[in-house]
Amino acid sequence: MTKPAHHILVCGSFRMNGTPQGFCNKAGSLGLMQYLESELSDRGLANVAISSTSCLNVCDRGPALVVYPEGWWFGKIDGEEAIDAIIDSLESGTPAADYLLA
């Protein structure tokens, strides 16, 4: 397996028992993850790994995700337009400012 160029961690709000209960999950983060996977595939970006996580502790700004190795934290990921902007940022090398968490 080739090491991915990027790894996207999507907050799934999972708790120790494995149950998703937090804000990001209730706001549809895992549904957005499906769109993210589909859009990356459509754009031919096979060198990106995607994982769901436990709570990222930015519930007041969720749904949230993190892109590594860049270390970009994005929040208020409220739909496909936000995902498209984040994928655009992977392609351009410049983070999507509208969703970037400071």
Backbone as a ProteinNet text record, in pm:
[ID]
protein_1_A
[PRIMARY]
MTKPAHHILVCGSFRMNGTPQGFCNKAGSLGLMQYLESELSDRGLANVAISSTSCLNVCDRGPALVVYPEGWWFGKIDGEEAIDAIIDSLESGTPAADYLLA
[TERTIARY]
83.6	0	87.9	50.1	119.4	66.9	156.4	117.8	34.7	-82.4	-164.9	-99.4	-128.3	-76	-147.2	-273.9	-354.6	-436.5	-467.1	-556.5	-659.9	-786	-895.4	-964.9	-970.6	-1036.3	-1168	-1277.5	-1411.6	-1465.4	-1505.1	-1557.9	-1687.9	-1685.2	-1804	-1868.5	-1807.1	-1859.3	-1872.2	-1787.3	-1795.6	-1748.7	-1815.6	-1781.6	-1709.6	-1661	-1581.8	-1653.7	-1784.7	-1857.7	-1885	-1837.4	-1852.9	-1977.3	-2059.1	-2183.7	-2162.6	-2204.4	-2194.3	-2306	-2270.4	-2372	-2359.6	-2248.4	-2224.9	-2281.8	-2247.6	-2302.4	-2273	-2147.7	-2111.5	-2191	-2205.1	-2282.7	-2427.9	-2486	-2626.5	-2647.4	-2542.2	-2551	-2518.6	-2497.1	-2482.1	-2340.8	-2241.7	-2103.2	-2074.6	-2132.7	-2103.3	-2169.8	-2282.9	-2343.1	-2256.7	-2197.2	-2105.5	-1980	-1943.8	-1827.4	-1850.3	-1970.8	-2003.3	-1987.9	-2035	-2019.5	-1871.7	-1794.9	-1652.1	-1582.5	-1610.4	-1550	-1587.2	-1712.3	-1760	-1694.8	-1687.2	-1631.2	-1480.8	-1409.4	-1266.3	-1246	-1328.1	-1319.6	-1350.3	-1456.2	-1493.5	-1382.3	-1307	-1197.7	-1065.5	-1065.4	-944.9	-840.7	-882.2	-789.6	-785.8	-717.5	-710.3	-606.7	-527.7	-420.4	-463.2	-593.8	-647.8	-718.3	-675.8	-741.3	-844.3	-954	-1060.3	-1092.1	-1103.3	-1138.4	-1237	-1324.7	-1410.4	-1339.8	-1372.5	-1303.4	-1401.4	-1344.2	-1421.5	-1437.7	-1487.9	-1513.1	-1383	-1384.4	-1268.9	-1272.2	-1375.6	-1387.6	-1400.3	-1464.6	-1499.1	-1648.8	-1727.7	-1870.9	-1942.2	-1897.1	-1961.2	-1934.8	-1842.1	-1809.2	-1820.9	-1892.7	-1905.9	-2019.7	-2032.7	-1945.7	-1804	-1708.5	-1568.3	-1490.8	-1379.2	-1285	-1146.1	-1046	-905.8	-836.1	-748.5	-671.2	-523.4	-463	-320.1	-251.9	-125.9	-31.5	-39.7	-130.2	-137.4	-173.2	-251.7	-295	-407.4	-482.3	-594.5	-716.4	-775.3	-899.2	-1011.2	-1114.9	-1229.7	-1354.3	-1440.3	-1564.8	-1680.8	-1800	-1924.6	-1938.2	-1900.6	-1910.7	-2057.1	-2134.2	-2279.5	-2340.8	-2258.1	-2315	-2210.8	-2259.9	-2172.2	-2085.8	-2136.4	-2057.4	-1930.9	-1943	-1827.2	-1726.7	-1776	-1687.9	-1615.9	-1688	-1626.2	-1514.1	-1537.1	-1435	-1311.9	-1332.9	-1220	-1141.3	-1210.2	-1139.7	-1064.9	-1125.2	-1055	-925.6	-931.2	-812.9	-702.4	-739.8	-639.3	-569.5	-647	-591.3	-505.8	-544.5	-471.9	-358.6	-365.8	-265.4	-293.5	-409	-449.6	-578.7	-583.1	-703.7	-825.8	-941.6	-1070	-1099.3	-1071.9	-1077.6	-1215.2	-1321.7	-1456.8	-1486.3	-1413	-1439.1	-1322.5	-1213.3	-1092.6	-1114.1	-1078.6	-1088	-955.1	-964.8	-842.1	-795
-118.6	0	124.5	219.9	346.8	440.2	511.3	607.4	718.4	751.9	857.3	994.4	1080.5	1217	1300	1268.1	1339.6	1238.1	1274.1	1194.1	1289.4	1262.9	1346.4	1272.8	1336.9	1282.4	1355.3	1283.1	1339.9	1309.4	1413.5	1393	1313.6	1196.4	1112.7	1114.2	1186.3	1201.1	1068	970.9	840.5	847.6	773.8	765.8	633.7	615.4	496.3	365.3	361.5	237.8	220	315.6	306.5	371.3	430.3	491.4	637.8	680.2	821.3	900.1	1001.7	1073.5	1224.6	1278.6	1421.6	1503.5	1630.7	1728.6	1694	1665.2	1643.4	1529.7	1420.9	1308.9	1348	1414.7	1456.5	1556.6	1629.2	1727.1	1665.2	1534.1	1464.8	1447.6	1451.7	1441.9	1311.9	1201.6	1075.3	1067.2	1132.7	1142.9	1225.5	1330.8	1412.2	1333.7	1241	1156	1072.8	1025.6	949.8	1037.6	1160.7	1252.5	1280.9	1300	1326	1212.5	1089.9	973.8	970.1	994.3	991.6	1101.2	1219.9	1333.6	1316.1	1264.3	1238.5	1138.4	1036	935.7	998	1079	1143.1	1233.2	1293	1382.8	1309	1178	1100	1115.6	1156.8	1174.9	1048.2	948.1	818.4	816.4	922.1	926.4	996.5	989.9	1052.7	946.3	932.6	840.6	918	851.8	914.6	823.7	883.8	809.3	888.8	818.4	884.7	878.4	971.3	981	988.6	986.3	1022.2	1174.7	1230.5	1374.3	1453.6	1553.4	1640.6	1763.1	1771.8	1878.1	2019	2030.9	2162.2	2164.1	2109.3	2090.4	2221	2331.8	2459.8	2506.8	2438.3	2476.8	2360	2257.1	2138.4	2147.6	2050.3	1935.9	1979.4	1898.4	1933.8	1819.9	1858.4	1760.6	1821	1732.9	1773.6	1709.3	1786	1735.6	1732.3	1613	1596.1	1550.3	1586.1	1642.3	1794.1	1858.3	2003.9	2059.1	1981.7	2028.2	2130.5	2127.2	2220.2	2166.2	2247.5	2213.1	2294.3	2223.8	2289.2	2266.3	2366.2	2354.8	2412.7	2395.2	2439.5	2376.5	2248.4	2173.5	2132	2217.6	2203.9	2149	2103.2	2048.3	2021.6	1984.2	1946.9	2062.4	2185.1	2301.5	2314.3	2289.7	2296	2186	2065.2	1954.5	1986.2	2039.6	2076.7	2178.3	2277.9	2379.8	2318.6	2222.3	2157	2070.7	2001.4	1923.2	2015.8	2127.9	2227.4	2270.3	2285.2	2328.8	2222.8	2095	1989.5	2001.6	2030.6	2040.9	2165.5	2275.9	2402.6	2421.9	2353.2	2371.6	2488.8	2552.1	2665.8	2629.7	2640.5	2598	2682.9	2620.5	2688.5	2781.2	2909.8	3006.8	3016.4	2995	3007.7	2904.1	2795.2	2686.4	2659.4	2730.4	2708.1	2755	2669.3	2705.2	2765.1	2875.6	2943.6	2886.8
0	0	0	-80.4	-87	20.2	83.9	186.4	120.6	177.8	117.8	130.7	35.8	39.6	146.2	171.7	270.5	350.3	474.9	557.3	615.3	587	636.2	750	864.7	983	1002.1	990	1002	1140.7	1213.2	1347.8	1340.2	1403.8	1410.2	1547	1639.9	1776.5	1848.2	1814.3	1877.6	2021.8	2108.5	2250.1	2277.3	2397.1	2432.2	2399.8	2412.1	2382.8	2233.7	2152	2007.4	1952.3	2039.1	1995.7	1958.7	1837.2	1801.3	1870.1	1948.9	2024.2	2018.5	1977.7	1987.8	1873.7	1875.7	1782.3	1636.7	1605.9	1464.9	1403.5	1478.3	1427.1	1406.2	1504.3	1493.7	1381.5	1345.4	1236.3	1100.5	1095.7	968	916.9	1004.9	958.1	883.6	927	860.1	723.1	704.5	572	478.7	532	452.1	415.2	500.2	473.3	347	328.1	207.6	83.4	92.3	-21.4	-45.5	60.9	50.2	-24.4	13.6	-53	-201.2	-229.9	-368	-451.6	-397	-471.3	-493.6	-393.7	-412.9	-526.1	-529	-634.8	-770.7	-777.9	-904.1	-957.3	-867.2	-907.2	-929.2	-908.5	-929.7	-820.2	-701.3	-589.9	-505	-556	-488.9	-376.6	-365.1	-266.1	-136.8	-104.5	16.3	99.4	225.4	318.4	399.9	434	512.6	630.4	748.5	868.9	951.9	1022.4	1120.3	1255.3	1342.5	1470.7	1587	1704.8	1823.2	1821.1	1927.5	1932.8	1916.8	1829.1	1809.1	1901.1	1984.6	2085.7	2028.9	1915.2	1860.4	1828.5	1921.1	1899.5	1863.5	1920.1	1890.9	1748.7	1677.2	1540.3	1443.3	1484.2	1401.5	1302.6	1218.9	1197.9	1158.3	1201.4	1183.5	1118.5	1055.8	1003.7	1005.6	999.7	1001.6	883.2	818.2	704.7	744.2	731.2	756.8	629.8	606.7	701.7	718.2	646.2	650.3	788.8	865.4	996.5	988.5	879.3	862.7	936.4	1023.2	1094.3	1031.6	988.3	926.6	1010.9	1016.8	1090.8	1013.8	1070.6	1006.5	868.6	860.7	734.9	720.4	658.7	660.6	532.1	439.3	317.7	211.1	95.3	-14.9	-62.4	-56.7	-98.4	-13.2	116.3	205.7	172.1	148.5	111.7	-19.1	-117.3	-244.9	-223.9	-137.8	-110.7	-45.3	42.9	110.4	12.2	-75.4	-177.6	-271.9	-307.5	-389.2	-320.2	-187.1	-113.2	-117.9	-118.3	-133.5	-268.2	-370.6	-505.5	-523	-456.7	-474.1	-373.8	-259.5	-155.7	-63.4	-80.3	2.6	74.6	208.7	281.8	249.2	251.3	226.4	343.9	326.9	435.5	501.9	425.4	482	588.8	590.6	684.5	779.5	762	842	984.9	1081	1222.5	1266.8	1336.6	1382.6	1513.6
[MASK]
++++++++++++++++++++++++++++++++++++++++++++++++++++++++++++++++++++++++++++++++++++++++++++++++++++++

